[in-house]
Amino acid sequence: MEKWNIIAVVVTYNRLTLLKRNIECLRANRPVSHILVVNNGSTDGTAEWIATQTSPTLTVINQANVGGSGGFCRGMAEACRMGADWIWCMDDDVFPRPDCLEHLLPFTQRPEVGIVAPRRLMGGQIYTNDFTAYNLSNPFASLHKGKLRGLTVTAPTTIVGTAFEGPLIRRQVVDAVGLPNKQLFIFCDDTDYCLRTHRAGYSLLYVPDALMDKQQFFSDDSWAERNRKKKWKRFYQVRNSTYLNHHYGTNWAVRYLRGLIGVTGYIVTAALTAPFTQAYSYRDIPRLWQAYLDGIHERLGIMS
């Protein structure tokens, strides 16, 4: 089997304990050539801890918090500069098992394959948002068609979309489609990148034998508490999903109506729950609407 220069790119923000476990798992995988940590302005001692690491195969980029998309954009660009043949991208809350990369590597020998994705487990259960087709024409159905969630998948399967939680990305893909869109900040940057890769003619594969554990959050929270903590992300989710539909939709209904349907659901939820819980407040309603308008007009970047 051909020997590749494989560089792992890990984006982190204020999760030093998880980052340490992630790096430990990466060091157990062979043949990772280098681990490149993109520290998005952590204030929990991440930069100081990494500075104490003397391994020549561990490098850190310290930068302001530009979100997951900005982190992967910077990290992948640096990995290419370092001569990577394949870039193994992941957040700090996933933990590849010792033979994870071993199960991904055989598919790197196929030149048509641009992205190879592992199977993620959360709490011992299969966790997947990978899917096999895009719906760019029906506004009343999800953008993601043929979701693997709920299916029994026992063999490598062709997909068109996965998350930035362990995909192994061929360097030629970066040359062909560029870097992740850093203006998305968080949410949908991985879907956008997979769609661009798919359109460029590369295959994407989901490999169920390549296992990676994912940290479980909010498991003990009530609905209201969980949604209160995640609320700031919802504005990005509304804006960025609306952007994807507007940018890639094949008709006016997908470009405008699908995003409208999505934001209406959040607005109704906010209106109904604001008097009774702290999950949403009435002030969130105009912010949700503005997020939709920003997506329609493709105004991206960090939201105020």
C-alpha positions in Angstrom: 0.0 0.0 0.0 1.3 3.5 -0.9 2.7 5.5 2.0 0.8 8.7 2.5 1.6 11.9 4.4 -1.5 12.1 6.6 -2.0 15.2 8.7 -4.7 15.3 11.3 -6.4 18.7 11.7 -8.2 19.2 15.0 -10.2 22.4 15.8 -10.7 23.2 19.4 -12.3 25.8 21.6 -12.2 25.6 25.4 -12.3 21.9 25.8 -8.9 21.0 26.9 -9.9 17.7 28.7 -11.5 16.5 25.5 -8.6 17.7 23.3 -6.1 15.8 25.4 -8.1 12.6 24.9 -8.4 13.3 21.2 -4.7 13.8 20.8 -4.0 10.6 22.7 -6.3 8.7 20.4 -4.7 10.2 17.3 -1.2 9.2 18.5 -2.4 5.6 18.7 -3.4 5.7 15.1 -0.8 4.8 12.5 0.4 6.3 10.2 -0.6 9.8 11.2 2.4 11.9 10.2 1.5 15.0 12.1 -1.2 16.5 14.4 -2.1 20.1 13.7 -4.3 21.7 16.4 -6.2 24.9 15.5 -6.9 26.6 18.8 -9.8 29.1 18.3 -8.9 31.5 21.1 -9.4 29.1 24.0 -9.2 30.6 27.5 -9.0 27.4 29.4 -5.3 26.8 29.3 -5.2 25.0 25.9 -2.5 27.2 24.4 -0.4 26.8 27.6 -0.7 23.1 27.7 0.2 22.6 24.0 3.2 24.8 24.5 4.5 22.2 27.0 4.3 19.4 24.5 7.7 18.7 23.0 6.6 16.3 20.2 7.9 17.4 16.8 4.8 15.9 15.3 2.4 18.2 17.1 1.8 21.8 16.0 -0.6 24.4 17.2 -2.1 27.4 15.4 -3.4 29.9 17.9 -6.0 32.3 16.5 -9.1 34.2 17.3 -12.4 32.3 17.5 -13.5 32.2 13.9 -15.7 29.1 14.4 -15.4 25.6 13.2 -15.4 26.6 9.5 -12.7 29.2 10.0 -10.7 26.6 12.0 -10.9 24.0 9.3 -10.2 26.5 6.6 -7.0 27.6 8.3 -6.0 24.1 9.4 -6.5 22.5 6.0 -4.6 25.3 4.3 -1.7 24.8 6.6 -1.8 21.0 6.1 -1.6 21.5 2.4 1.4 23.8 2.9 3.0 21.0 4.9 2.6 18.6 2.0 -0.3 16.5 3.2 -1.6 13.8 0.8 -4.6 13.3 3.1 -6.1 15.5 5.7 -7.9 13.9 8.7 -10.4 16.6 10.0 -12.2 16.4 13.3 -13.5 18.5 16.2 -12.0 18.0 19.7 -15.0 15.9 20.9 -14.4 12.8 18.8 -12.0 10.0 19.6 -10.8 7.6 16.9 -10.2 4.1 18.0 -6.7 2.7 17.6 -7.5 0.9 14.3 -9.8 3.6 12.9 -7.4 5.0 10.3 -6.3 1.4 9.4 -9.8 0.8 8.2 -10.0 4.0 6.2 -6.6 3.6 4.4 -7.5 0.9 1.9 -9.9 3.3 0.2 -7.2 5.9 -0.3 -5.8 3.7 -3.1 -8.9 4.5 -5.3 -8.2 7.7 -7.2 -11.9 8.5 -7.6 -12.5 8.6 -3.8 -12.1 12.1 -2.4 -13.5 11.7 1.2 -13.6 8.6 3.4 -15.8 8.9 6.5 -15.7 6.8 9.7 -18.6 5.5 11.7 -19.3 7.5 14.9 -20.6 6.0 18.1 -22.2 8.0 20.9 -22.9 6.3 24.2 -22.2 3.0 22.4 -24.9 3.6 19.8 -24.4 4.4 16.1 -24.5 8.1 15.6 -24.7 9.3 12.0 -25.9 12.2 10.0 -24.4 10.9 6.8 -26.6 10.8 3.8 -26.6 9.5 0.2 -28.3 12.1 -2.0 -29.2 15.8 -2.1 -32.7 17.2 -2.5 -32.3 20.5 -4.3 -35.8 20.5 -5.9 -38.5 19.7 -3.3 -38.9 22.5 -0.7 -41.2 20.4 1.5 -38.5 17.7 2.1 -35.1 17.9 3.7 -32.0 18.8 1.8 -30.5 15.5 2.9 -31.9 12.4 1.2 -31.2 8.8 2.0 -30.0 9.3 5.5 -28.1 6.4 7.0 -29.7 7.0 10.4 -31.9 4.1 11.2 -30.5 1.9 8.4 -28.4 -1.2 8.9 -25.1 -0.5 7.1 -22.5 -3.2 7.4 -20.3 -2.5 4.3 -18.6 0.5 2.8 -21.3 2.7 1.4 -21.3 5.6 -1.1 -22.6 8.8 0.4 -22.7 12.5 -0.6 -22.5 14.1 2.8 -20.9 13.7 6.2 -19.8 15.8 9.2 -16.4 17.3 9.9 -16.0 14.6 12.6 -13.4 12.4 11.2 -13.5 12.6 7.4 -10.2 11.8 5.6 -9.9 14.3 2.7 -7.7 13.8 -0.3 -5.4 16.8 -1.0 -6.5 16.9 -4.6 -10.0 17.7 -3.4 -8.7 20.9 -1.8 -6.9 21.7 -5.1 -10.2 21.1 -7.0 -12.8 22.8 -4.8 -10.8 25.0 -2.4 -11.1 25.3 1.4 -14.2 25.2 3.6 -16.2 28.4 3.5 -14.9 30.2 6.6 -17.7 32.7 6.5 -20.2 30.1 7.7 -18.6 30.1 11.1 -20.5 27.1 12.4 -23.1 24.7 11.0 -23.4 23.5 7.4 -19.8 24.1 6.5 -19.3 20.3 6.2 -22.4 19.9 4.1 -21.3 22.7 1.8 -17.8 21.2 1.4 -19.2 17.7 0.7 -21.6 19.1 -1.9 -18.7 20.9 -3.6 -16.6 17.7 -3.5 -19.5 15.6 -4.9 -20.1 18.1 -7.7 -16.4 18.0 -8.6 -16.8 14.3 -9.5 -15.2 12.7 -6.4 -16.8 9.8 -4.5 -17.4 9.9 -0.8 -17.4 6.7 1.2 -18.8 5.8 4.6 -16.8 3.0 6.2 -18.6 1.3 9.1 -15.6 -0.7 10.4 -13.7 2.6 11.0 -14.9 3.5 14.5 -14.8 6.8 16.3 -16.4 7.6 19.6 -18.2 10.9 20.0 -18.7 12.8 23.3 -22.3 13.1 24.5 -23.4 16.5 25.7 -26.6 17.7 27.4 -27.8 14.2 28.3 -29.0 15.2 31.7 -30.5 18.5 30.7 -34.2 19.3 30.3 -35.5 20.3 26.9 -35.5 24.0 28.0 -32.0 23.9 29.4 -30.6 22.1 26.4 -32.2 24.5 24.0 -31.1 27.5 26.1 -27.5 26.4 25.9 -27.6 25.7 22.2 -29.7 28.7 21.2 -26.8 30.8 19.9 -26.1 28.0 17.4 -29.7 28.0 16.1 -29.2 31.4 14.5 -26.3 30.1 12.5 -28.2 27.0 11.7 -31.1 29.0 10.3 -28.9 31.4 8.4 -26.5 28.8 6.9 -29.2 26.2 6.0 -31.1 29.0 4.3 -27.9 30.0 2.5 -27.3 26.5 1.2 -30.9 26.2 -0.1 -30.7 29.6 -1.7 -27.2 29.1 -3.2 -27.7 25.6 -4.6 -31.5 25.2 -5.0 -32.7 24.4 -8.5 -36.0 26.4 -8.3 -37.4 29.4 -6.5 -39.3 27.3 -4.0 -36.2 25.6 -2.6 -34.2 28.9 -2.7 -36.8 30.8 -0.7 -39.6 28.6 0.7 -37.5 25.8 2.3 -35.7 28.3 4.5 -38.9 30.0 5.3 -40.5 26.8 6.5 -37.5 26.1 8.7 -37.3 29.5 10.4 -41.1 29.5 10.9 -40.8 26.3 13.0 -38.3 28.0 15.3 -40.3 31.2 15.5 -43.5 29.3 16.4 -41.5 27.4 19.0 -40.1 30.6 20.5 -43.5 32.3 20.6 -45.1 29.3 22.3 -42.4 28.6 24.9 -41.1 32.1 25.7 -43.7 32.7 28.5 -43.0 29.4 30.2 -39.3 28.5 29.8 -35.9 30.2 29.4 -35.2 28.3 26.2 -36.3 31.2 24.1 -37.5 34.8 24.6 -39.6 37.1 22.5 -36.4 39.0 21.6 -35.2 35.9 19.7 -38.0 36.1 17.2 -36.6 39.1 15.2 -33.1 37.6 15.4 -34.4 34.3 13.9 -36.1 36.3 11.1 -32.9 38.3 10.5 -30.9 35.0 10.2 -33.3 33.9 7.5 -33.0 37.2 5.6 -29.2 37.0 5.9 -29.3 33.5 4.4 -31.5 34.6 1.5 -29.2 37.5 0.8 -26.1 35.3 1.4 -24.7 37.6 4.0 -22.4 35.4 6.0 -19.7 35.9 8.7 -19.8 36.2 12.5 -23.3 37.1 13.6 -23.7 40.0 16.1 
